[in-house]
């Protein structure tokens, strides 16, 4: 029995239970427990990543009830790399929060750990209903983290976020219930087998429920036309929460990729390749509108929200090729962009705190006290975010363009990626110019403040992760190639889960 598979879920849940029971209002003890749990979760994720790199798939049947009758956790290349990514981002976000964000209200660390548990559970679960359960866990935690430090702006964004996701949850249950009624199972591997065996009489129900599922996942991933909620929500959150939220949208991406290759893939009979005609066009439009939104933003944090949308569009366009090279490149870019956006949210918060009353507004503000240090970090982050050489963003874009060369929509992919890369460079250069060059002196008697070493540590750590990701792009690409091949071979997943 692979009991260790439950560690990335169990560790943060135990921490969330222990903190209120034993730490009470002792913030130092809360931080110690939360940091220990985050370190353990990260190391568990990295260990799982190492195991998955061998090309094997691991399963864990809770209560020793075999699939498809019991709950099963599944670890393959895709789930392993995303659990590891969650652990890394979670650790750096927590380190930043411990510099003062967690002092703004009670239960921050409880909510933070529950968010980690929900995200990891969504990546590891092997059945649709438990995917819904983990969605609700991570969303419940995210609602509270969003409004954690109070304020009308955060409350308004939180209400919109709650309403949209309640609608999404209702549609999710409707789709899952319909699929269960047609196939008689909730296990994804078993459902893939049953869907491929369905006759023409069930076509309408299966296709309708499948499209409904994709709509829900597109809402979670913030794809066109369901992306308008993201910039306001992410720009309203505190910096460490927004950094952790950079992983949140990847749950939607994961769900789209998993279901469209396993349950509704090429061998799905009446539901075969249901998403294939729509995914790339929608993704490319998401990419374009994301960068247009970033270009037109008047605040740095809102610009970052649109940048997340644009990065989602690019990775989903690559995955929408439904080839090994396309999916591999999309996964590579997903890993890169998640780290970059987490870095940007933390860095922009440091910059905004030193610009005086204008905060993150893209207008003339005070000269940042630590402008040289912040400028160097911002320059490195911009190179990564815009996809310029030599960092991993450039490698990711080259892999995506290379994968699209021989594809029917390859011309449009090349044209849109190159044009949006230019828009990205202009938008980020404009922002950097306003923040670091078009500045006013700090008025006499005023202080712009300074960031501590503890504030800078998570930012530098994430930038180092990008550098390592670039230096080891060869092994990373080998891993993503293996993961893409696993996804395009549904029988590999089915055989390992069902044992047949």
C-alpha positions as CSV (number, residue, x, y, z in Angstrom):
1,X,0.0,0.0,0.0
2,X,1.4,3.4,-1.0
3,X,0.2,5.2,2.2
4,X,2.7,8.0,1.5
5,X,0.4,9.2,-1.3
6,X,-1.9,10.9,1.2
7,X,0.9,12.9,2.9
8,X,0.5,16.2,0.8
9,X,-3.2,16.1,1.8
10,X,-2.9,14.8,5.4
11,X,0.0,17.0,6.6
12,X,-1.7,20.4,6.0
13,X,-5.0,19.1,7.3
14,X,-3.4,17.9,10.5
15,X,-1.6,21.3,10.8
16,X,-4.9,23.1,10.3
17,X,-6.4,21.0,13.1
18,X,-3.4,21.3,15.5
19,X,-3.0,25.1,15.2
20,X,-6.3,26.2,16.9
21,X,-6.1,23.3,19.4
22,X,-2.6,23.9,20.7
23,X,-1.4,27.3,19.4
24,X,-4.4,29.4,20.3
25,X,-3.5,33.0,19.9
26,X,0.2,32.4,20.1
27,X,1.3,33.7,16.7
28,X,4.9,32.4,17.0
29,X,3.7,28.9,17.7
30,X,1.2,29.1,14.8
31,X,4.0,30.2,12.5
32,X,6.2,27.3,13.7
33,X,3.5,24.7,13.1
34,X,2.5,26.1,9.7
35,X,6.1,26.4,8.5
36,X,6.9,22.9,9.6
37,X,3.9,21.6,7.8
38,X,4.7,23.6,4.6
39,X,8.3,22.3,4.6
40,X,7.0,18.7,5.1
41,X,4.5,19.1,2.3
42,X,7.1,20.5,-0.1
43,X,9.6,17.7,0.6
44,X,6.8,15.1,0.2
45,X,5.9,16.7,-3.2
46,X,9.5,16.7,-4.3
47,X,10.0,13.1,-3.2
48,X,6.8,12.1,-5.2
49,X,8.2,14.0,-8.2
50,X,11.4,12.0,-8.0
51,X,9.4,8.8,-7.9
52,X,7.2,9.8,-10.8
53,X,10.2,10.7,-12.9
54,X,10.9,7.0,-13.4
55,X,7.7,6.7,-15.5
56,X,5.7,4.7,-13.0
57,X,2.2,5.4,-11.8
58,X,1.3,4.9,-8.1
59,X,-2.2,4.4,-6.6
60,X,-3.5,4.4,-3.1
61,X,-6.9,2.9,-2.2
62,X,-8.2,4.5,0.9
63,X,-9.6,1.9,3.4
64,X,-8.2,-0.7,1.1
65,X,-11.3,-0.5,-1.0
66,X,-10.2,-1.3,-4.6
67,X,-11.2,1.0,-7.5
68,X,-13.7,1.6,-8.8
69,X,-15.7,1.0,-5.6
70,X,-13.5,3.0,-3.2
71,X,-11.8,6.3,-3.1
72,X,-8.4,6.2,-4.9
73,X,-5.5,8.6,-5.1
74,X,-3.4,8.5,-8.2
75,X,0.1,9.8,-8.8
76,X,1.5,10.2,-12.3
77,X,3.8,12.7,-13.9
78,X,1.2,15.5,-14.1
79,X,-0.1,15.2,-10.6
80,X,3.4,14.8,-9.1
81,X,4.8,17.9,-10.7
82,X,1.8,20.0,-9.7
83,X,1.9,18.8,-6.1
84,X,5.6,19.6,-5.9
85,X,4.9,23.1,-7.5
86,X,2.2,23.7,-4.9
87,X,4.6,22.8,-2.1
88,X,7.3,25.2,-3.4
89,X,4.9,28.1,-4.0
90,X,3.2,27.5,-0.7
91,X,6.4,27.6,1.3
92,X,7.6,30.9,-0.2
93,X,4.1,32.5,0.1
94,X,4.1,31.5,3.8
95,X,7.5,32.9,4.4
96,X,6.4,36.2,3.0
97,X,3.1,36.1,5.0
98,X,5.1,35.6,8.2
99,X,6.7,39.1,7.8
100,X,3.4,40.7,8.9
101,X,0.5,39.7,6.7
102,X,-0.6,36.9,9.2
103,X,-0.9,39.5,12.0
104,X,-3.9,41.2,10.3
105,X,-6.5,38.7,11.6
106,X,-7.1,35.3,13.2
107,X,-6.9,31.9,11.6
108,X,-4.6,32.8,8.7
109,X,-2.4,29.7,9.1
110,X,-5.4,27.4,9.4
111,X,-6.9,28.7,6.2
112,X,-3.6,28.7,4.4
113,X,-3.0,25.0,5.3
114,X,-6.5,24.0,4.2
115,X,-6.0,25.8,0.9
116,X,-2.8,23.7,0.4
117,X,-4.7,20.5,1.3
118,X,-7.5,21.3,-1.1
119,X,-5.2,22.0,-4.0
120,X,-3.0,18.9,-3.5
121,X,-6.2,16.8,-3.1
122,X,-7.6,18.0,-6.4
123,X,-4.3,17.0,-8.1
124,X,-4.2,13.5,-6.6
125,X,-7.8,12.3,-6.5
126,X,-8.9,9.6,-8.9
127,X,-12.6,10.3,-9.0
128,X,-14.8,13.1,-10.1
129,X,-16.9,13.5,-6.9
130,X,-13.8,13.8,-4.7
131,X,-12.5,16.3,-7.2
132,X,-15.6,18.3,-6.4
133,X,-15.0,17.9,-2.7
134,X,-11.5,19.2,-2.9
135,X,-12.7,22.0,-5.1
136,X,-15.0,23.0,-2.3
137,X,-12.3,22.7,0.4
138,X,-9.8,24.9,-1.5
139,X,-12.6,27.4,-2.5
140,X,-13.9,27.7,1.0
141,X,-10.3,28.5,2.2
142,X,-9.7,30.9,-0.6
143,X,-13.0,32.8,0.1
144,X,-11.7,33.5,3.6
145,X,-8.1,34.2,2.7
146,X,-9.3,36.7,0.1
147,X,-11.2,38.8,2.7
148,X,-8.8,38.0,5.5
149,X,-7.4,41.4,6.3
150,X,-10.8,43.2,5.7
151,X,-11.7,46.3,3.6
152,X,-14.5,47.1,1.3
153,X,-12.6,46.3,-1.8
154,X,-11.7,42.8,-0.6
155,X,-15.2,42.2,0.6
156,X,-16.8,43.2,-2.7
157,X,-14.3,41.0,-4.7
158,X,-15.0,38.2,-2.3
159,X,-18.8,38.4,-2.8
160,X,-18.3,38.3,-6.6
161,X,-15.9,35.4,-6.2
162,X,-18.3,33.4,-4.0
163,X,-21.3,33.9,-6.2
164,X,-19.5,32.8,-9.4
165,X,-18.0,29.8,-7.7
166,X,-21.4,28.8,-6.1
167,X,-22.8,28.8,-9.6
168,X,-19.8,26.7,-10.8
169,X,-20.3,24.2,-8.0
170,X,-23.9,23.7,-8.8
171,X,-23.1,23.1,-12.5
172,X,-20.3,20.7,-11.4
173,X,-22.7,18.7,-9.3
174,X,-25.2,18.6,-12.2
175,X,-22.6,17.4,-14.7
176,X,-21.2,14.8,-12.3
177,X,-24.7,13.5,-11.4
178,X,-25.6,13.2,-15.1
179,X,-22.4,11.3,-15.9
180,X,-23.0,9.0,-12.9
181,X,-26.5,8.3,-14.1
182,X,-25.3,7.4,-17.5
183,X,-22.1,5.5,-16.6
184,X,-22.8,4.2,-13.1
185,X,-19.4,5.3,-11.8
186,X,-17.5,8.3,-10.5
187,X,-14.0,6.8,-10.8
188,X,-12.3,8.6,-13.7
189,X,-10.5,5.5,-15.0
190,X,-13.7,3.4,-14.8
191,X,-15.7,6.3,-16.3
192,X,-13.3,6.4,-19.3
193,X,-14.0,2.7,-19.9
194,X,-17.8,3.1,-19.6
195,X,-18.0,6.2,-21.8
196,X,-16.1,4.4,-24.6
197,X,-18.8,1.6,-24.4
198,X,-21.9,3.8,-24.6
199,X,-24.2,3.7,-27.5
200,X,-25.8,6.4,-29.6
201,X,-28.8,6.7,-27.4
202,X,-26.7,8.2,-24.6
203,X,-24.8,10.6,-26.9
204,X,-26.7,13.8,-26.0
205,X,-26.5,13.3,-22.3
206,X,-22.8,12.5,-22.3
207,X,-21.8,15.3,-24.5
208,X,-24.0,17.8,-22.6
209,X,-22.5,16.8,-19.2
210,X,-19.0,16.8,-20.7
211,X,-19.4,20.3,-22.0
212,X,-20.9,21.4,-18.7
213,X,-17.8,20.0,-16.9
214,X,-15.5,21.9,-19.2
215,X,-17.4,25.1,-18.6
216,X,-16.9,24.7,-14.9
217,X,-13.2,23.9,-15.3
218,X,-12.8,26.9,-17.6
219,X,-14.4,29.1,-14.9
220,X,-11.8,27.8,-12.4
221,X,-9.0,28.3,-14.9
222,X,-10.2,31.8,-15.9
223,X,-10.5,31.1,-19.7
224,X,-12.4,33.1,-22.2
225,X,-15.2,34.1,-21.7
226,X,-15.2,33.2,-18.0
227,X,-12.1,35.2,-16.9
228,X,-13.4,38.6,-16.0
229,X,-13.6,37.8,-12.3
230,X,-9.8,37.1,-11.9
231,X,-8.2,40.6,-12.2
232,X,-10.4,42.1,-9.5
233,X,-10.1,39.1,-7.1
234,X,-6.3,38.6,-7.4
235,X,-5.6,42.3,-7.2
236,X,-7.7,42.6,-4.0
237,X,-5.9,39.8,-2.2
238,X,-2.9,40.3,0.0
239,X,0.4,39.5,-1.7
240,X,1.1,36.1,-0.2
241,X,-2.5,35.0,-0.8
242,X,-2.3,36.2,-4.4
243,X,1.0,34.3,-4.8
244,X,-0.7,31.1,-3.6
245,X,-3.7,31.9,-5.9
246,X,-1.3,31.6,-8.8
247,X,-1.5,27.8,-8.3
248,X,-5.3,28.0,-7.9
249,X,-6.1,28.5,-11.6
250,X,-3.9,25.5,-12.4
251,X,-6.4,23.2,-10.8
252,X,-8.8,24.2,-13.6
253,X,-6.1,23.6,-16.2
254,X,-5.3,20.2,-14.6
255,X,-9.0,19.2,-14.6
256,X,-9.4,20.2,-18.3
257,X,-6.3,18.3,-19.3
258,X,-7.1,15.2,-17.3
259,X,-10.7,14.8,-18.4
260,X,-10.1,15.8,-22.0
261,X,-7.4,13.2,-22.5
262,X,-8.7,10.4,-20.2
263,X,-12.5,10.5,-20.2
264,X,-13.2,12.4,-23.4
265,X,-10.1,11.6,-25.4
266,X,-9.6,9.9,-28.7
267,X,-11.0,6.6,-27.5
268,X,-14.2,7.9,-25.8
269,X,-16.6,6.7,-28.5
270,X,-19.6,9.1,-28.7
271,X,-17.7,11.7,-26.7
272,X,-14.3,11.4,-28.5
273,X,-12.2,14.6,-28.8
274,X,-15.2,16.7,-27.7
275,X,-13.0,19.6,-26.6
276,X,-10.5,19.5,-29.4
277,X,-12.2,21.9,-31.9
278,X,-12.8,24.6,-29.3
279,X,-9.8,24.6,-27.0
280,X,-7.1,26.3,-29.1
281,X,-9.3,29.1,-30.5
282,X,-10.6,30.0,-27.1
283,X,-7.1,29.7,-25.6
284,X,-5.6,32.0,-28.2
285,X,-8.3,34.6,-27.7
286,X,-7.7,34.4,-24.0
287,X,-4.0,35.0,-24.6
288,X,-4.8,38.1,-26.7
289,X,-7.4,39.6,-24.4
290,X,-5.2,38.9,-21.4
291,X,-2.3,41.0,-22.7
292,X,-4.6,43.7,-24.0
293,X,-6.1,43.9,-20.5
294,X,-2.5,44.1,-19.0
295,X,-1.6,46.9,-21.5
296,X,-4.7,48.9,-20.5
297,X,-4.4,48.4,-16.7
298,X,-3.9,51.4,-14.5
299,X,-2.6,49.5,-11.5
300,X,0.2,47.0,-11.2
301,X,-1.7,44.3,-9.3
302,X,-4.5,44.4,-11.8
303,X,-2.0,44.1,-14.6
304,X,-0.6,40.9,-12.9
305,X,-4.2,39.5,-12.9
306,X,-4.4,40.0,-16.7
307,X,-0.9,38.5,-17.1
308,X,-2.1,35.3,-15.4
309,X,-5.0,35.2,-17.8
310,X,-2.6,35.6,-20.8
311,X,-0.3,32.9,-19.5
312,X,-3.2,30.5,-19.1
313,X,-4.2,31.2,-22.7
314,X,-0.7,30.4,-24.0
315,X,-0.4,27.1,-22.0
316,X,-3.9,26.0,-23.0
317,X,-3.3,26.8,-26.6
318,X,-0.2,24.6,-26.6
319,X,-2.1,21.8,-24.8
320,X,-4.9,22.3,-27.3
321,X,-2.7,20.8,-30.0
322,X,-3.3,17.4,-28.3
323,X,0.2,16.2,-29.4
324,X,3.0,15.0,-27.2
325,X,5.1,18.0,-28.1
326,X,2.2,20.5,-27.6
327,X,1.1,19.1,-24.2
328,X,4.8,18.8,-23.0
329,X,5.5,22.5,-23.9
330,X,2.3,23.6,-22.3
331,X,3.2,21.9,-19.0
332,X,6.7,23.4,-19.1
333,X,5.2,26.9,-19.6
334,X,2.6,26.3,-16.9
335,X,5.4,25.5,-14.4
336,X,7.4,28.5,-15.4
337,X,4.5,31.0,-15.4
338,X,3.2,29.9,-12.0
339,X,6.5,30.6,-10.4
340,X,6.9,33.9,-12.2
341,X,3.4,35.2,-11.3
342,X,3.9,34.2,-7.6
343,X,7.2,36.1,-7.7
344,X,5.6,39.2,-9.4
345,X,2.8,39.5,-6.8
346,X,5.3,39.5,-3.9
347,X,7.7,41.9,-5.7
348,X,4.9,44.3,-6.7
349,X,3.8,44.4,-3.0
350,X,7.3,45.4,-2.0
351,X,7.5,48.1,-4.6
352,X,4.0,49.5,-3.8
353,X,4.8,49.8,-0.2
354,X,7.7,52.2,-1.0
355,X,5.8,54.5,-3.5
356,X,3.8,56.5,-1.0
357,X,0.1,57.2,-1.4
358,X,-0.1,56.1,-5.0
359,X,0.6,52.5,-4.0
360,X,0.5,50.3,-7.1
361,X,-1.1,52.9,-9.4
362,X,0.7,53.4,-12.7
363,X,1.3,57.1,-12.1
364,X,4.2,59.1,-10.9
365,X,5.0,58.1,-7.3
366,X,7.8,58.4,-4.7
367,X,11.2,57.1,-5.5
368,X,11.4,53.7,-3.9
369,X,13.8,53.7,-0.9
370,X,15.4,50.5,-2.1
371,X,15.0,51.3,-5.8
372,X,18.3,49.7,-6.9
373,X,17.5,46.3,-5.3
374,X,13.9,46.3,-6.4
375,X,14.8,47.5,-9.9
376,X,17.2,44.6,-10.4
377,X,14.6,42.1,-9.1
378,X,11.9,43.6,-11.3
379,X,14.2,43.5,-14.4
380,X,14.8,39.8,-13.8
381,X,11.1,39.1,-13.3
382,X,10.2,41.1,-16.4
383,X,12.7,39.1,-18.5
384,X,11.0,35.9,-17.2
385,X,7.5,37.1,-17.6
386,X,7.9,38.5,-21.1
387,X,9.6,35.3,-22.4
388,X,12.9,36.9,-23.2
389,X,16.2,35.0,-23.4
390,X,17.9,33.5,-21.6
391,X,15.4,32.6,-18.9
392,X,12.8,29.7,-18.9
393,X,10.0,31.9,-20.4
394,X,11.9,32.1,-23.6
395,X,12.5,28.3,-23.6
396,X,8.9,27.6,-22.9
397,X,7.7,29.8,-25.8
398,X,10.2,28.3,-28.2
399,X,9.0,24.8,-27.3
400,X,5.4,25.9,-27.9
401,X,6.2,27.4,-31.3
402,X,8.2,24.4,-32.2
403,X,5.3,22.1,-31.4
404,X,3.0,24.2,-33.5
405,X,5.1,24.2,-36.7
406,X,3.5,21.3,-38.5
407,X,0.0,21.7,-37.1
408,X,-3.0,23.0,-39.1
409,X,-3.3,26.1,-36.8
410,X,0.4,26.6,-36.6
411,X,0.4,29.9,-38.5
412,X,-2.1,31.5,-36.1
413,X,-0.2,30.2,-33.1
414,X,3.1,31.7,-34.3
415,X,1.5,35.0,-35.3
416,X,-0.5,35.5,-32.0
417,X,2.4,34.4,-29.7
418,X,4.9,36.8,-31.4
419,X,2.5,39.7,-31.4
420,X,1.4,39.2,-27.8
421,X,5.1,38.9,-26.8
422,X,5.7,42.4,-28.2
423,X,2.6,43.7,-26.3
424,X,3.9,42.1,-23.2
425,X,7.3,43.8,-23.5
426,X,5.7,47.2,-24.1
427,X,3.3,46.8,-21.1
428,X,6.0,45.7,-18.7
429,X,8.5,48.3,-20.0
430,X,5.9,51.0,-19.4
431,X,5.2,49.8,-15.9
432,X,8.9,49.7,-15.1
433,X,9.5,53.1,-16.5
434,X,6.8,54.7,-14.4
435,X,7.8,52.9,-11.2
436,X,11.6,53.4,-11.3
437,X,12.3,56.4,-13.6
438,X,9.4,58.8,-13.6
439,X,9.4,59.4,-9.8
440,X,9.2,62.2,-7.3
441,X,11.4,62.7,-4.3
442,X,9.9,61.7,-0.9
443,X,8.4,64.8,0.7
444,X,10.2,66.2,3.8
445,X,9.0,64.5,7.0
446,X,7.6,61.5,5.1
447,X,9.1,58.0,4.9
448,X,8.7,55.5,2.1
449,X,9.7,52.6,4.4
450,X,12.1,49.8,3.8
451,X,11.7,46.1,3.2
452,X,13.4,43.7,5.5
453,X,15.7,40.8,4.7
454,X,12.7,38.5,5.4
455,X,10.6,40.3,2.9
456,X,13.3,39.9,0.2
457,X,14.0,36.2,0.9
458,X,10.9,34.7,-0.7
459,X,11.3,37.0,-3.8
460,X,14.9,36.1,-4.3
461,X,14.1,32.4,-3.6
462,X,11.5,32.3,-6.4
463,X,13.9,34.1,-8.8
464,X,16.4,31.4,-8.0
465,X,13.8,28.8,-8.8
466,X,13.4,30.4,-12.2
467,X,17.2,30.3,-12.7
468,X,17.3,26.6,-11.7
469,X,14.3,25.9,-14.0
470,X,16.3,27.5,-16.8
471,X,19.6,25.7,-16.0
472,X,17.9,22.3,-15.8
473,X,15.5,22.8,-18.8
474,X,16.8,19.6,-20.4
475,X,15.8,17.2,-17.6
476,X,12.6,19.2,-17.1
477,X,11.7,18.9,-20.8
478,X,12.4,15.1,-20.6
479,X,10.0,14.9,-17.7
480,X,7.3,16.9,-19.4
481,X,7.7,14.8,-22.5
482,X,7.1,11.6,-20.5
483,X,4.1,13.2,-18.7
484,X,2.5,14.2,-22.1
485,X,3.0,10.7,-23.4
486,X,1.3,9.3,-20.3
487,X,-1.7,11.6,-20.8
488,X,-2.1,10.7,-24.4
489,X,-2.1,7.0,-23.5
490,X,-5.3,6.6,-21.4
491,X,-4.8,2.8,-21.1
492,X,-1.7,3.5,-19.0
493,X,-3.9,5.3,-16.4
494,X,-6.8,2.8,-16.6
495,X,-4.6,-0.2,-16.3
496,X,-2.7,1.1,-13.2
497,X,-5.9,2.2,-11.5
498,X,-8.2,-0.7,-12.3
499,X,-5.6,-3.3,-12.7
500,X,-6.8,-4.5,-16.1
